[in-house]
Structures are given as structure tokens and as C-alpha cells.
Amino acid sequence: MAIRIWQFLAVVFTALALVPGGAHLIELPAKIDMPEDPYFVVQQIYRGWALWGAVILAAILTNFASALAARHNPPQLWLSIAAGLLVAATLVVFFGWTYPVNQATANWTSAPDDWERLRVQWEYSHAINALITFLALLCSVGAALSYRVSHAATLHAAAHRHAN
């Protein structure tokens, strides 16, 4: 039963991890060509979003806990590992491309000469993370759903053995 709890938590936290990235992806077309002043004003809505990092860490940990609990079921195991690795990959994208822009712009309070290039890097790094997180969510849900398939197969095999 613990496996079902880990799978549930993994799906919930992975879905929650998709929320900010999904928001960035949806707003990208409206923001990507904004003039400097309005763009810098809009960027201030993200103050405090760094706290969402706790959800990302919870998604990674619960997907790996789900994998550990499912170690005897290869489909669940590998889908859970994939989900955890994909969510972890979003941190690589964030610290490789998003965070340096945050630093260069002092969290969008200072406009360097190349702010437009930085904006493109920042916006697209978030869009990429949204897509990666969506793939992680698909893997996490797939792991949870594979429980029934493998469990039903086990029950069927046990019933078949008893019938013979």
C-alpha cells in the first residue's frame, strides 16, 4: 500500500511542479515582444516564486521514492526514475540558463544592454522546463497506472496456477 501513497504524492508534486512552467509557457507569446518598461514591470509578479523550488524537490524525491517502492515492477520502476530524472533536469536548465539571467538583470530590476537577448533566454528556458515537466508528469502518471496492469497480471497468473 505504501507504493500507492508514493505514486499519488509523486503525481501530485509533479503536477504542482508544472504550474509555474505552464504559466510561463502560456504567457510567452504575449511577453516575448513587449517593450522594455512594461516587460520589467510584468516581471515583478515573480517575486517569491523561488519558494516553489520546494515543490520541485518534493517532486524529485517522491518520484524516486515511488521508484524504490516499485523496484520489483520494472515498468513502474523505470517510469518513476524517468519522472524523477526529468524533474531534476529542470534544475539543470534553470541553473544553466534561467538563473544567470536573473543574476544579470538583478531579478529584472536592472536592464543591461543585452536585456532583449537575456529575455529570450529566460522565457525559452522556462518554456523548455514546462515541456520537460510535462513529460515527467506523463511518466509519473504512467508509473501509477502501470500498477494496475502489473498487479492484474500477477493476480491472473496466480489464479491460472491455482486452476491447474
C-alpha positions as CSV (number, residue, x, y, z in Angstrom):
1,M,0.0,0.0,0.0
2,A,2.9,2.4,0.6
3,I,3.7,2.3,-3.1
4,R,0.3,3.7,-3.9
5,I,0.9,6.6,-1.5
6,W,4.3,7.4,-3.0
7,Q,2.8,7.2,-6.5
8,F,0.0,9.5,-5.5
9,L,2.4,12.0,-4.0
10,A,4.7,11.8,-7.0
11,V,1.8,12.6,-9.4
12,V,0.6,15.5,-7.2
13,F,4.0,17.1,-6.7
14,T,5.0,16.6,-10.3
15,A,1.7,18.2,-11.4
16,L,2.3,21.1,-9.0
17,A,5.8,21.5,-10.4
18,L,4.2,22.0,-13.8
19,V,2.2,25.0,-12.6
20,P,4.8,27.8,-12.8
21,G,6.4,26.4,-16.0
22,G,3.0,26.0,-17.6
23,A,2.2,29.6,-16.7
24,H,5.4,30.8,-18.3
25,L,4.8,28.8,-21.5
26,I,1.2,30.1,-21.9
27,E,2.3,33.8,-21.3
28,L,5.4,33.6,-23.6
29,P,3.7,34.8,-26.8
30,A,2.3,37.8,-25.1
31,K,5.5,38.7,-23.3
32,I,8.3,37.9,-25.8
33,D,8.0,41.1,-27.8
34,M,7.0,43.6,-25.0
35,P,8.9,46.8,-24.8
36,E,11.4,47.2,-22.0
37,D,9.4,49.2,-19.5
38,P,6.3,47.1,-19.5
39,Y,8.3,43.9,-19.5
40,F,10.3,44.9,-16.5
41,V,7.1,45.8,-14.7
42,V,5.4,42.5,-15.5
43,Q,8.5,40.6,-14.4
44,Q,8.0,41.8,-10.8
45,I,5.0,39.4,-10.4
46,Y,7.5,36.6,-9.9
47,R,8.8,37.8,-6.6
48,G,8.6,35.0,-4.1
49,W,8.3,32.3,-6.8
50,A,11.7,30.8,-5.7
51,L,9.8,29.2,-2.8
52,W,8.2,26.9,-5.5
53,G,11.6,25.2,-5.5
54,A,10.4,23.1,-2.5
55,V,7.7,21.6,-4.7
56,I,10.3,20.7,-7.4
57,L,12.4,19.0,-4.8
58,A,9.3,17.2,-3.4
59,A,8.5,16.0,-7.0
60,I,12.0,14.6,-7.4
61,L,12.1,12.9,-4.0
62,T,8.6,11.4,-4.3
63,N,9.2,10.1,-7.8
64,F,12.4,8.4,-6.6
65,A,10.6,7.1,-3.5
66,S,8.0,5.7,-5.8
67,A,10.7,4.0,-7.9
68,L,12.3,2.5,-4.8
69,A,8.9,1.2,-3.7
70,A,8.3,-0.3,-7.2
71,R,11.7,-1.9,-7.6
72,H,10.1,-5.3,-8.3
73,N,7.9,-3.9,-11.0
74,P,10.1,-2.8,-14.0
75,P,7.5,-0.5,-15.7
76,Q,6.8,1.4,-12.5
77,L,10.4,1.5,-11.5
78,W,11.7,2.9,-14.8
79,L,8.8,5.3,-15.3
80,S,9.3,6.7,-11.8
81,I,13.0,7.0,-12.3
82,A,12.4,8.8,-15.6
83,A,10.0,11.2,-13.9
84,G,12.5,12.0,-11.1
85,L,15.3,12.5,-13.6
86,L,13.2,14.7,-15.8
87,V,12.2,16.9,-12.9
88,A,15.8,17.1,-11.8
89,A,16.7,18.1,-15.4
90,T,14.6,21.2,-15.0
91,L,17.0,22.3,-12.3
92,V,19.9,21.9,-14.7
93,V,18.0,24.1,-17.2
94,F,17.1,26.6,-14.5
95,F,20.7,27.0,-13.1
96,G,22.3,26.8,-16.6
97,W,20.1,29.3,-18.4
98,T,17.4,31.0,-16.2
99,Y,19.3,31.8,-13.0
100,P,22.2,33.5,-14.9
101,V,19.7,35.9,-16.4
102,N,18.1,36.6,-13.1
103,Q,21.6,37.5,-11.8
104,A,22.5,39.6,-14.9
105,T,19.2,41.6,-14.5
106,A,19.2,41.7,-10.7
107,N,15.9,39.8,-10.9
108,W,14.6,42.1,-13.7
109,T,15.2,45.3,-11.8
110,S,18.2,46.4,-13.9
111,A,18.3,46.4,-17.7
112,P,21.7,45.5,-19.1
113,D,22.4,46.5,-22.8
114,D,21.6,42.9,-23.9
115,W,18.4,42.6,-22.0
116,E,16.4,41.5,-25.1
117,R,18.7,38.6,-25.6
118,L,18.5,37.8,-21.9
119,R,14.7,37.9,-22.1
120,V,14.7,35.4,-24.9
121,Q,17.0,33.1,-22.9
122,W,14.8,33.5,-19.8
123,E,11.5,33.0,-21.5
124,Y,12.6,30.0,-23.6
125,S,14.4,28.3,-20.7
126,H,11.0,28.4,-18.8
127,A,9.2,27.1,-21.8
128,I,11.6,24.2,-22.2
129,N,11.2,23.4,-18.5
130,A,7.4,23.3,-18.9
131,L,7.8,20.7,-21.6
132,I,10.3,18.7,-19.6
133,T,8.0,18.8,-16.5
134,F,5.0,17.8,-18.6
135,L,7.0,14.7,-19.8
136,A,7.8,14.0,-16.2
137,L,4.1,14.2,-15.3
138,L,3.3,11.7,-18.1
139,C,6.0,9.3,-16.7
140,S,4.7,9.7,-13.1
141,V,1.1,9.1,-14.1
142,G,2.3,6.2,-16.3
143,A,4.0,4.6,-13.3
144,A,0.9,5.0,-11.2
145,L,-1.3,3.5,-13.9
146,S,1.1,0.6,-14.5
147,Y,0.5,-0.7,-11.0
148,R,-3.0,-1.9,-12.0
149,V,-1.6,-3.6,-15.2
150,S,1.1,-5.5,-13.4
151,H,-1.0,-6.2,-10.3
152,A,-3.8,-7.6,-12.5
153,A,-1.3,-9.7,-14.4
154,T,0.1,-11.1,-11.2
155,L,-3.4,-11.9,-10.0
156,H,-4.3,-13.5,-13.3
157,A,-1.1,-15.6,-13.2
158,A,-1.8,-16.7,-9.6
159,A,-5.4,-17.7,-10.5
160,H,-4.1,-19.6,-13.5
161,R,-1.6,-21.5,-11.4
162,H,-4.4,-22.5,-8.9
163,A,-6.7,-23.6,-11.7
164,N,-4.1,-26.1,-13.0
